[in-house]
Amino acid sequence: MPKIALLQMCSGIDPAHNFAVIRDAVVAARDGGAEMLFTPEMSLLLDRNRARAAAHIVPQDASPFVPMLANLARDTGVTIALGSMAVAAGGGKNANRSMLFAPGASAPVTYDKMHMFDVDLASGESWRESNAYEAGRAVVSIDDTPVGRLGLTVCYDLRFPALFGALGDRRCDAIAVPAAFTKPTGAAHWHVMLRARAIEASAFVIAAAQVGEHEDGRATYGHSLVVDPWGEVLLDMGGEAAGLGFCDIDLARIAEVRAQVPSLTNRRAIPKS
């Protein structure tokens, strides 16, 4: 039964400081017996000031943090699921890119966030992610991680069940949902949607989140969660503070749930009208 760790962060505008937090968490995860660490969306830089952030956003192959994370995974033996980082993608736009660093791999497996957070909230918050970010186009799952076949998503992807349906069709054992949810949307929808996605995919959902008041002025909801395939919450790290949480993943639970409710097998294609 693999043990995983989730890093709930309050990332700021200094990537070097954020990396140091991740590095210390990887070591603590290893020392706590975890085989894998999950971090939130935009772990290395959370800055809504796009002019200021631009100095830190470079192509993936030019980022110093990508080889540093690969070396960290290799040296500790811990698989690192970096929730996401911003990378320059060409054409004047960036990608919100999730990366998985396996201890024996020379390069990470990557997934670019598909769904852009373009909203006006009743609280007065307004977000236009598509102004700076290019949407990803590929569904990504990774075989042979410590939690089995792992599907990758990022934050706002949570609201689009077709993506999770595709990962369910791939029979993913776990799905990562790193996030930086706002407080209003988090309080309203975070728990119920994560539980629903776990039930729909008959898979574990692992959601490391940003939390608290950030240097750039935003506030995030926290409540990093692990949900089992039956929809039971195994870990909830609360909405108050950053920190490291641990959870045991009973992979045998997946087959038990899929035998009781074989919805993945019974699903039919819905004809278009």
C-alpha positions in Angstrom: 0.0 0.0 0.0 1.9 3.1 -1.2 2.0 6.2 1.0 1.8 9.6 -0.7 2.4 13.1 0.6 0.6 16.3 -0.4 2.2 19.7 -0.1 -0.3 22.5 0.6 1.5 25.7 -0.3 1.2 29.5 0.0 3.4 30.1 -3.1 4.7 33.6 -3.6 6.5 35.7 -6.3 10.0 34.3 -5.7 10.5 31.0 -7.6 13.8 30.3 -5.7 12.0 30.5 -2.3 9.1 28.4 -3.6 11.5 25.7 -4.9 13.2 25.6 -1.4 9.8 24.9 0.1 9.3 22.0 -2.4 12.8 20.7 -1.8 12.3 20.6 2.0 8.9 18.9 1.5 10.4 16.2 -0.8 13.0 15.4 1.9 10.3 15.4 4.6 8.0 13.2 2.4 10.9 10.7 2.0 11.6 10.7 5.7 7.9 10.1 6.4 7.9 7.0 4.2 6.1 8.5 1.2 6.9 7.3 -2.3 5.4 10.3 -4.1 4.8 14.0 -3.4 2.0 16.1 -5.0 2.3 19.9 -5.2 -0.4 22.5 -6.2 -1.0 24.5 -9.3 1.6 27.2 -10.0 3.9 25.8 -7.2 7.0 27.7 -8.4 5.4 31.1 -9.1 2.0 32.5 -8.1 1.9 36.1 -9.4 -1.1 37.8 -10.9 1.1 40.8 -12.0 1.9 39.5 -15.4 4.6 42.1 -16.1 6.5 41.2 -13.0 6.0 37.4 -13.5 7.2 37.6 -17.1 10.9 37.7 -16.0 10.6 34.3 -14.5 8.6 32.5 -17.3 10.9 30.9 -19.8 10.7 27.8 -22.1 10.8 24.5 -20.3 14.2 23.6 -21.6 15.6 27.0 -20.3 14.2 26.7 -16.8 16.8 26.0 -14.1 14.1 24.4 -12.0 13.3 21.5 -14.3 16.7 19.8 -13.9 16.7 20.7 -10.3 13.5 18.9 -9.7 14.7 15.9 -11.8 17.8 15.7 -9.7 15.7 16.0 -6.5 13.6 13.1 -7.5 16.6 11.1 -8.4 18.5 11.8 -5.2 15.6 11.2 -2.9 13.9 8.4 -4.7 10.6 10.3 -4.4 8.3 10.7 -7.5 7.4 14.4 -7.7 4.1 15.4 -9.2 4.6 19.1 -9.7 1.1 20.5 -9.9 2.1 23.0 -12.5 4.5 25.8 -13.4 4.2 28.5 -16.0 6.5 28.0 -19.1 6.8 30.1 -22.2 5.0 28.2 -25.0 5.7 30.4 -28.1 3.5 32.8 -29.9 3.5 35.3 -27.1 1.6 32.9 -24.7 2.5 30.6 -21.9 1.5 27.1 -20.8 0.2 26.1 -17.4 2.2 22.9 -17.3 2.0 20.0 -14.9 5.1 17.8 -14.7 5.8 14.4 -13.3 9.4 13.6 -12.3 10.2 9.9 -11.7 13.4 9.1 -9.9 14.8 7.1 -12.9 13.6 9.4 -15.7 15.8 11.9 -17.5 12.9 14.2 -18.4 9.4 14.8 -16.9 6.1 13.7 -18.4 4.1 16.9 -19.0 0.4 18.0 -19.3 -0.8 21.4 -20.3 -4.0 22.7 -18.6 -6.8 22.4 -21.1 -9.5 24.7 -19.7 -8.8 28.4 -19.2 -10.2 30.2 -16.1 -12.0 33.1 -17.7 -14.6 34.3 -15.2 -16.2 37.3 -13.4 -17.1 36.3 -9.8 -19.8 37.9 -7.7 -17.0 38.8 -5.2 -15.7 41.2 -7.8 -12.7 39.0 -8.8 -12.1 38.9 -12.5 -9.8 36.4 -14.2 -8.8 36.0 -17.9 -6.3 33.2 -18.0 -6.7 32.9 -21.8 -5.1 36.3 -22.2 -1.7 34.9 -21.2 -2.0 31.1 -21.5 -2.5 28.7 -24.4 -4.9 25.8 -23.7 -3.4 22.3 -23.8 -4.8 19.8 -26.4 -3.8 16.4 -25.2 -5.1 14.0 -22.5 -2.2 12.6 -20.5 -2.0 9.6 -18.3 1.2 7.9 -17.0 1.6 4.2 -16.3 3.7 2.7 -13.5 3.7 5.5 -10.9 3.6 4.6 -7.2 -0.2 5.1 -7.4 -0.7 3.0 -10.6 -1.9 4.7 -13.7 -2.1 8.4 -13.0 -4.2 10.9 -15.0 -3.1 14.6 -15.0 -5.4 17.6 -14.8 -5.0 21.1 -13.4 -7.5 23.1 -11.3 -10.3 24.5 -13.6 -10.2 21.2 -15.6 -12.2 19.9 -12.6 -15.4 21.5 -14.0 -15.3 19.5 -17.2 -16.3 15.9 -16.7 -15.5 14.9 -20.3 -11.8 15.1 -19.5 -12.3 12.9 -16.4 -14.4 10.5 -18.6 -11.5 10.1 -20.9 -9.2 9.3 -18.0 -11.8 6.9 -16.7 -11.8 5.2 -20.1 -8.1 4.8 -19.7 -8.8 3.0 -16.4 -6.7 5.5 -14.4 -6.1 4.4 -10.8 -5.6 7.9 -9.6 -6.2 11.4 -11.0 -4.2 14.5 -9.9 -6.1 17.8 -9.6 -3.5 20.4 -8.4 -5.3 23.7 -7.8 -5.2 27.3 -6.8 -9.0 27.6 -6.2 -10.5 31.0 -5.1 -12.2 31.1 -1.8 -15.7 31.7 -3.1 -15.6 28.9 -5.7 -13.8 26.6 -3.3 -16.3 26.9 -0.5 -19.2 26.3 -3.0 -17.8 23.5 -5.2 -14.4 22.1 -4.3 -15.4 19.1 -2.1 -18.5 18.1 -4.0 -16.8 18.2 -7.4 -13.7 16.3 -6.3 -15.9 13.6 -4.7 -18.0 13.4 -7.9 -15.0 13.0 -10.2 -13.6 10.2 -8.0 -16.9 8.4 -8.1 -17.3 8.9 -11.9 -13.8 7.6 -12.6 -13.9 4.9 -9.9 -10.4 6.2 -9.0 -8.5 8.0 -6.3 -8.5 11.8 -6.7 -5.4 13.6 -5.3 -5.8 17.3 -5.1 -2.9 19.4 -3.7 -4.0 23.0 -3.3 -2.7 26.5 -2.7 -3.9 28.1 0.6 -4.0 31.5 2.3 -3.2 35.1 1.5 -0.5 35.3 -1.2 2.1 38.0 -2.0 0.3 39.0 -5.2 -2.8 39.8 -3.3 -5.0 36.8 -4.0 -6.5 34.4 -1.5 -6.9 30.7 -2.1 -9.1 28.1 -0.6 -6.8 25.3 0.5 -8.3 22.0 1.6 -5.9 19.7 -0.2 -7.8 16.4 -0.5 -7.4 12.8 -1.2 -10.7 11.1 -2.2 -11.1 7.3 -2.6 -13.0 5.7 -5.5 -16.2 5.4 -3.4 -16.1 9.2 -2.8 -14.8 9.0 0.8 -12.5 11.8 1.8 -9.4 10.2 3.2 -7.4 13.5 3.8 -8.5 17.1 4.2 -5.7 19.5 5.1 -8.0 22.4 5.9 -8.1 26.0 4.7 -5.9 27.7 7.2 -2.2 26.9 6.7 0.4 25.5 4.4 2.0 22.2 5.3 2.6 18.5 4.5 0.0 15.8 4.7 0.3 12.0 4.3 -2.1 9.4 3.1 -2.0 5.6 2.4 -3.5 4.6 -0.9 -5.1 1.2 -0.9 -5.0 0.3 -4.6 -7.1 -2.8 -4.0 -10.0 -0.5 -3.2 -10.3 0.4 -6.9 -11.2 -3.2 -8.0 -13.6 -3.5 -5.1 -15.5 -0.3 -6.1 -15.5 -1.2 -9.8 -16.9 -4.6 -9.0 -19.7 -3.1 -6.9 -20.6 -0.3 -9.4 -19.2 -1.2 -12.9 -20.1 2.2 -14.4 -17.0 2.4 -16.5 -17.9 -0.9 -18.1 -21.6 0.0 -18.5 -21.1 3.4 -19.9 -22.7 4.0 -23.4 -21.9 6.6 -26.0 -24.6 9.2 -26.0 -25.9 9.9 -29.5 -25.7 13.5 -30.7 -29.0 15.1 -31.5 
